């Protein structure tokens, strides 16, 4: 690289700090000419789910910058939202399509310029324009990972619970009190309505009198659950030991337990199973160079990350090329033949207005506190 080319790339931010320092020494370029390099730059700060802070998920970012971001781990999006509102300075956040609207409505996000993402062209078209990805004509979340929510159960321990077909009704059946585990989420009330015959599209926006009427359904799920879970590891340990025989869970539970030789099945409930997808959003609160945010997002969208995700966790990835790169056995273990068709047939979680989330969360907390 010539001295002139080096200075040109430096001015455009196309060279990492580590490489810039090496080249500066070689070309005799003083630190005064490179203020963003000579001074300690703000590191990227990412709000992330537990486990997704592993460098394998953003390898190209590490390769380019020689470091990993700072991470703030959260258990749920409301917790992350409250933290940012309280003044926490994060650059990027990993919300899901049904929750990103909370951050958008609060004015906390920046639009994403997809032209700055080299892997955007390979994202499933259905995800590029999906509800939650787009808001007011702008991309506010780059879809990255997706998976299913259903019932994971022990066929060797569950008896004839599903003799009439696999059903979410097991969580509302007093015969299974203390033998199941529901996710700690107001969704338990929505699922209860679905067991009663309602469609998801008619239940997920429950509020007012309809929500109050669903309290008993949520209470049944709480009473019958041995515990309400937030930690997937705790849940999987309980299934492995036989402490519980069925649980609301994700694809990773099937993959991890099967790898241990534990007999498990992933139900296709007659009321329907759910598909969720999550991604990366850019937050206004960030202090790092925004170019770092784009590098981090692009790393997450790469087929290499998708291969790691599919083979390591059993989740799907937004990049279509990921499925060509991943081990066919891992894709088969997900129970998915055609990812595009799968997305069309599943019940896709939908975003909820902040007011609905707040109301449902309040009722859910009342149920748990009073043990209704």
VORO-810218 format. One record per residue: x, y, z of N, C-alpha, C in turn; residue in one letter. Coordinates in steps of 0.1 Angstrom, whole numbers, plus 2048, in hexadecimal, padded with zeros to 3 digits. Each point is the difference from the previous one (the first is absolute). Layout:
<atoms>
XYZXYZXYZA
...
</atoms>
This chain:
<atoms>
8087F48007F880C80080980C800X
7FD80A7F780780C8007FC80A80BX
80980A8037FD80980B7F38087FCX
7FF8047F47F48087FC7F37F7801X
8017F47FC7F47F78017FD7FD80FX
80A7FF8087FE7FE80F7F880C806X
80580C7FD7F980C8057F28017FBX
7FE7FC7F37F28017FB7F77F6807X
8057F48027F77F58067FE80480FX
80A8068067FF80480E7F580A801X
80080A7F77F680B8017F27FB7FDX
7FE7F47F97F37FB7FD7FC7F580AX
8087FE80A7FD7F680A8017F27FBX
8087FD7F68007F37FA80C7F7805X
80680580A80B7F88067FF80080FX
8027F48067FE7FF80E80B808808X
7FD80280D80980880880D7F9802X
8007F280180C7F98028098007F4X
7FA7FF7F48088007F480480F7FDX
7F880980480480E7FE80C804808X
8017FB80C80C80380880C7FA7FAX
7FF7F47FA80C7F97FA8048087F4X
7F68047F78048077F480580E803X
7FB80680A80480E80480F800804X
8047F580780E7FF8038097FE7F4X
7FB7F87F78077FD7F480280C7F7X
7F58087FF80080B7F680480E807X
8027FF80D80480C8077F480A801X
7F47FB8017F48098017FE80380FX
80080C8047FF80480E7F27FE805X
7FE7FD80D7F37FE8067F780C7FFX
80780C7FE7F880C7FF7F78007F3X
8057F87F67F87FF7F47F57F6801X
8007F880A7F67F58027FA80180DX
7F880A8037FA80280E7F87F4804X
7F97FA7F77F77F58048087F3804X
80D8007FC8087F580380980280CX
80680C80180980380B7F980080DX
7F48048007F880080D7F97F3802X
7FD7FD80C7F97F48037F28017FBX
7FC7F87F67F38017FA7F67F9809X
7F38058007F67FA8087FD7F27FAX
8007F68097FD7F27FB7F17FE7FDX
7FC7F77F87F27FD7FD7FA7FA80CX
7F48048047F97FA80B7F37FA7FBX
7FE7F38037F57F97FA7F87FA80CX
7F28027FF7F77FA8097FC7F37F9X
8027F48078007F37FA7FA7F6809X
7FA7F57F97FB7F580780C7F7805X
7FE7F980B80A7F78068047F67F5X
80D7FE7FE8067F67F78038067F3X
7FA80B7FC8028067F380C80A800X
80780180C80C80880180C7F87FCX
7FF7F47FB80B7F77FC8068067F3X
80D8017FF8068067F47FD7F97F3X
7FC7F48007FD7F97F47F48067F9X
7F88078067F48067FA80380D7F9X
80C80680280480C7F980F8007FDX
8047F57FB80E7FE7FD80780A7F7X
7F98047F580580A7F780380E807X
7F780380A80280C80880D7FF808X
8027F580680C7FE80880D8007F7X
7FE7F97F580C8007F680480E7FCX
7F68087FE80280E7FA80580980BX
7FB7FF80C80380A80B8097FB80BX
8027F38008097FA8097FB80080FX
7F38018017FB80180E7F17FC7FFX
7FA7FC80B7F27FE8017F980C806X
7F38017FD7F980B8077FE7FE80FX
7FC80B8067FC7FF80E7F17FB800X
7FD7F78097F27FA8007F980380DX
7F38037FE7F780180C7F57F57FDX
8007F68087F77F47FE7F2803807X
7F67FD7F87F28028067F87F37FEX
7F67FF8097F77F48007F48027F7X
7FC80D7FE7F48037F880180E7FBX
7F88037F580180D7FB7FB80B809X
7F57FE8087FC80B80980B804809X
8087F780580C80380980A8097F8X
8037FC7F48098087F87FB80E7FDX
7F38017FD7FA80C7FD80180A80CX
7FD7FA80C80080880C80E805803X
80A7F87FD80E80480280580B7F7X
7FC7FF7F380380B7F77F980D804X
7F37FF8037F980C80480680680DX
8067F880880680580C80E8077FEX
8057FF7F380C8077FD80C7F77FCX
7FD7F37FF80B7F77FC8048037F1X
80C8027FD8058037F28047F37F9X
7F77FB7F88027F47F88008057F1X
8087F97F88018047F27F67F77F7X
8007F38047F77F77F97F87F780AX
7F57FB7FB7F77F88087FB7F47F8X
7FD7F58067FC7F47F97F17FD804X
7F78087FB7F27FE8037FA7F57F6X
7F37FD8027F97F77F77F58087F9X
7FB7FB7F57F68077F87F4805808X
7FC7F880A7F480480880380A80BX
80D80380280380A80B80880C7FBX
8058007F480880B7FB7F880D800X
7F37FE7FE7F880C80080080880DX
8037F980B80080780C80C80B800X
80B7FC7FA80B8097FF7FE80B7F6X
7FA7FC7F57FD8097F57F680B805X
7F57FB8077F680A80580580980AX
80A7FB80780780980B80A8097FAX
8028007F38098097F980F7FC803X
8037F480380D7FC8048097FA7F5X
7FA7FE7F48077F97F580480A7F4X
8097FB7F88048087F47FC7F77F4X
7FD8067F57FD7F77F480D7FA7FBX
7FF7F47FA80C7F97FB8018027F1X
80C8047FC8028027F28057F27FBX
7F87F87F98037F37FC80B8007F5X
80280B7FA80B8017F580D7FE807X
80180280D80D7FF8078027F1805X
7F77F77FD8017F28048027F77F4X
80C7FB7FF8037F77F57F87F47FFX
7FB7FB80B7F87F48007F18017FFX
7FC80D7FF7F18028007F97FA7F4X
8077FF7F57FA7FB7F37FD7F1802X
8067F98097FE7F28027F67FD80BX
7FA80A8067F67FE80B7F37FB7F9X
7F97F78067F37FB7FA7F780C7FDX
7FB8017F47F880B7FC7F4802809X
7FA7F48057F580180980380780DX
80D80080480480680D80480F7FDX
8058037F480480E7FD7F580A802X
7F47FC7FE7F58098017F57FC80AX
8047F78097F77FB80A7FC80A80BX
7F57FE8067FB80980A80A80080CX
80580B80480A80180A80E8047FAX
8027FB7F480D8047F97FE80E7FBX
7F48037FA7FD80D7FA7F7808809X
80280D8017F880980780080D7F9X
7F48057FC7FF80C7F98098017F4X
8017F57F98087FF7F480F7FF802X
8047FF80C80E7FE8038037F3807X
80C7FB7FD8057F480780580480EX
7FA7FA80A80480380E8067F4807X
8007F47F98067F48068057F77F4X
80C7FC8018057F77F67FE7F2805X
7F77F87FA7FD7F380580D7F7800X
8017F880A80C7F88017FD7F1803X
7F97FE80C7FE7F28047F17FE801X
7FB7F37FE7F27FD8017FF7F2805X
7F47FD8057FE7F28057F17FE804X
7FE7F58077F27FD8037FE7FF80FX
7F48038047FB7FE80E7F57F6800X
8027F58077F67F68018017F980DX
7FB7F48008017F780D80B7F67FEX
80A80080880A7F68017FB7F680BX
7FF7F37FD7FC7F780A8077F3800X
7FF7F980B8067F38017F67F57FDX
8007FA7F47F77F67FC8007F4809X
80B7FD8078017F58087FA80280EX
7FC80C8037FB80480D7F2806800X
7FC8047F47F38087FF7F47F8800X
8017F37FE7F47F78007F78037F4X
7F38008027F78027F57FA80F7FFX
8088098057FC80E8007FC8057F2X
8067FB7F67FD8047F27F97F67F8X
7F87F88077F87F67F97F78067F5X
7FB80C8037F78067F780780B7F7X
80D7FF8008088097F880880A809X
80C8037FB8098098087F980E801X
80080580D7F880C80280780880CX
7FF80D7FE80480A80B7F77FE80CX
7F67F87FF7F77FE80B8067FA80CX
80B7F97FE8077F980B80480A80CX
80280D7FC80480A80B7F4804808X
7F47FD7FB7F38058077F97F4805X
8067F48007FA7F48058057FD80EX
7F780080A8057FF80E8067F2802X
7FE7F67F78067F380280F8017FFX
80580B7FA80F8017FE80580B80AX
7F980380A80580A80A80E7FC805X
80980980080E7FD8048087F87F7X
7FB7FC7F48087F87F78038087F3X
7FC80C7FF8038087F480780D804X
8058077F680680D8027FD80A7F5X
7F980B8037FD80A7F680A80B801X
8028067F480980C8007FA80B809X
8098078067FB80C8097FD80B7F7X
7F38007FA7FD80A7F67F08017FFX
7FB80C7FE7F18017FF7FB7F87F4X
8087FB7F87FC7F77F47F87F5805X
8027FC80D7F87F48067F18037FFX
7FC80D8017F28037FF7FB7FF7F2X
8088047F67FD7FF7F27FE7F27FCX
80A7F78047FF7F27FC7F47FA806X
7FD80480D7F47FA8067F38037F8X
7FF80C7FA7F58047F88007F77F3X
80C7FD7FB8017F87F47FB7F2802X
8037FB80C7FB7F38047F17FF801X
7FA80C8037F28018017F98027F2X
8088017F67FB8017F280380D7F9X
80680A80780380D7FA80C7FF7F7X
8018087F680B8017F780A809806X
80D7FE7FE80A8098057FE80E7FCX
7FC8027F37FE80E7FB7F5807808X
7F77F98067F580680880380180FX
80B7F980480380080E80C808805X
80A8027F780C8068047FF80F804X
7F58067FC7FE80E8047F680280BX
7FD7F68087F680080A80380C80AX
7F680780480180B8097F2801807X
80080980A7F38038077F97F4806X
7F37FF7FD7F87F58068047F27FAX
8048007F48047F37FA80D7FB807X
80980980380C7FC8077FD7FC80FX
7F78078067FC7FC80E7FA7F2800X
7F87FD7F57FA7F37FF80A7F57FEX
80B8037FB80B7F67FD8097FE80CX
7FD80780B8097FF80C8007F2805X
7F47F98008007F38068087F67F7X
8008027F38097F87F880E801803X
80580D80280D8028048037FA80EX
7F68018098027FB80D8027F0800X
7F87FA7F78017F17FF80E7FC7FBX
8068087F780D7FD7FB80B80280BX
7FD80A80880980280C7FF7F580AX
7F47FD8047FE7F680A8057F27FCX
7FE7FD7F38057F27FB80E7FF7FEX
80780C7FE80E8007FD8087FD80DX
80A7F77FF8087FD80B80980D803X
8038077F580780D8017FD8077F3X
80080D8007FF8087F480F8027FCX
8037FE7F480F8017FC80380C7F8X
80D80480380680B7F880E7FC7FBX
8057F680680D7FB7FD7FF7F27F9X
8048007F37FE7F37F88087F5806X
80C8038068087F58067F87F980BX
7FA8088097F87FB80B7F57F77FBX
7FA8057F57F57F87FB8047F37FAX
80B8007F98057F47F98057F680BX
80680580B8047F780A7F47F9807X
7F58078017F47FB8067F97F57F7X
8018027F37FB7F67F78097F4800X
80D8028008097F58007FF7F780DX
7FE80680B7FE7F880D7F37FA801X
7F68047F87F27FB8027F880880AX
80680B8057F980880A7F38057FAX
8018037F37F48047F87FF7F77F4X
7F47FF7FA7FE7F77F57FD8087F3X
7FD80D8017FD8087F480380F804X
8038087F680380E8027FE8087F3X
7FD80C80280180A7F580F8017FDX
8047FF7F480F8007FD8038037F2X
80D8027FD8048037F28087F47FAX
8048027F48077F57F980C7FB807X
80780A80780D7FC8067FE7F580BX
7F48008067FE7F680A8007F27FAX
7FA7FE7F58007F37F980E7FC7FCX
8078097FA80E7FD7FB8097FC80CX
7FF80880B8097FE80B7FD7F3808X
7F37FE8027FC7F48078027F37F8X
7FE8017F38027F47F880E7FC800X
80980B80080F7FD8008047F980CX
7F880180B8047FA80D7F97F2801X
7F97FC7F57F97F38007F3800807X
7FB80C8037F38018077F57FF7F6X
7F67F78017F58007F77F780C801X
7FF8087F67F780C7FF7FA8017F3X
7F48078007F98027F37FC80F800X
7FF8057F47FC80E7FE7F38007FAX
7F68048077F27FF7FC7FC8097F5X
7F67FC7F87F98097F77F2800805X
7FD80980A7F38018067F58037F6X
7F47FA8027F58027F77FC80F800X
80380780A7FD80E80080A8097F8X
80B7F97FD80B8077F880C802808X
80C8007FA80C80380680580E7FBX
80980680780480D7FE80E8017F9X
80280A7F780D8037FB80380E804X
80C80280580480D80480D8037F8X
80380D7FE80D8047FB80580C807X
80D80180280680B80680B8067F7X
80680B80480A8077F880780B808X
8078087F980880A8067FB80E7FCX
7FE80880A7FC80E7FE80B80A805X
80080B7FA80A80A8047F980A809X
80680380C7FA80980A80680E7FFX
7F880A80380580E80080980280CX
7FF7F880A80880380C80F7FD7FFX
8047F97F580E7FB7FE80A80C800X
80C7FD80480B80980080B7FC7F7X
8007F47FB80A7FB7F77FE8057F2X
80A7FF7F77FE8047F27F67F77FAX
7F68067F97F57F87FB8057F67F6X
80B8027FA8067F67F78027F2807X
80380180D8017F38087F37F9800X
7F58078027F37FA8007FD7F97F3X
8038067F57FE7F97F38097F47FEX
80C8018058097F47FF7FB7F5808X
7FA80380C7FB7F68097F37F97F9X
7F88087FB7F37FB7F98047F77F5X
80A8057F78037F97F58077F2803X
80780080B8067F48057F57F6804X
7F68058077F57F78047F87FB7F4X
7FF8087F57F97FB7F48087F77F7X
80C7FE8038097F87F77FC7F1800X
8027F97F57FD7F27FF8087F880AX
80C8058038097F980A7F980080EX
7FB80B8037F880180D7F47F7800X
7F98007F47F47F77FF8047F1801X
80B7FC7FB8047F28018037FD80EX
8078098088027FE80E7F37FF808X
7F78097FC7F38008087F87F37FDX
7FF7FC7F47F87F47FC8067F4807X
80D7FE7FE8077F480580180080FX
80280C80680280180F7F4801808X
7F58067FB7F58038097F37F97FBX
8007FD7F37F37FB7FA7F780A7FCX
80480D8007F780B7FB8038027F1X
7F68077FA8028047F280880D7FFX
8048047F480780C7FE7FA8087F4X
80180D8007FA8087F68067FF7F3X
80D7FD7FF8077FF7F47FD7F37F9X
7FB8007F47FC7F47F880C7F77FEX
80C8067FE80C7F87FD8047F880CX
7FB80380C8047F980C7FC7F17FFX
7F47FE7FA7FB7F37FF8077F77F6X
8078067F78087F97F680D7FC807X
80580980980D7FE8077FF7F780CX
7F57FF8067FE7F880C8007F17FDX
8037F880B7FF7F17FF7F27FC7FEX
7FD7F97F57F27FB7FE7F97F980BX
8087F98087FB7F980C7FB80A80AX
80680B8017FC80B80A7F38067FBX
7FF8027F37F38067FB7F57F6802X
8027F37FD7F67F68027FC7FF80FX
8098028097FD80080E7F680B804X
80080B7F87F780B8037F27FC7FCX
7FE7F57F87F37FC7FB7FB8097F5X
80A8077F97FC8097F58067FB7F3X
7F77FF7F68057FC7F380280C7F7X
7F680980080180C7F87FE80C809X
80A8088037FF80B80A7F580A7FBX
8008037F37F780A7FB7F17FC802X
7FD7F37FD7F37FB8017FC7FF80FX
80A7FD8087FE7FE80F7FB80E805X
80680A7FC7FC80E8057F28037FCX
7FC7FB7F47F28037FC7F67F8807X
8037F48057F67F88077FF80280FX
80A80580680080280F7F980C804X
7FC80080D7FA80C80680B80A804X
80180A7F980B80A8027FC80980BX
80980180B7FD80A80A7FF80E7FAX
7F78088057FE80D7FA80380B80BX
80480B7FB80380B80A7F4805807X
80280480C7F580580880280F804X
7F680880080280E80480580080FX
80880B80380680180E7F57FF80AX
7F48077FE7F680080A7FA7F2802X
7FF7F87F67FB7F280280A7F8808X
80D8027FC80A7F980880080380FX
7FF80D80280080580E7F37FA808X
7F58007F97F47FC8078007F1802X
8057F87F68017F180280A7FD80AX
80B80780080B7FD80A7FB80380EX
7F880B8027FB80380D7F77F5805X
7F77FB7F87F77F68048077F3803X
80A7FD7F88097F480280780180EX
80580B80380780280D7F67FF80BX
7F48057FE7F67FE80B7FC7F1802X
8007F97F57FD7F180180A7FA808X
80D8037FD80B7F980780180480FX
7FE80D80280180580E7F57FA809X
7F47FF7FB7F47FC8087FE7F17FFX
8077F97F77FE7F27FE7F17FD7FEX
7FA8087F77F27FF7FE7FC7F17FBX
</atoms>
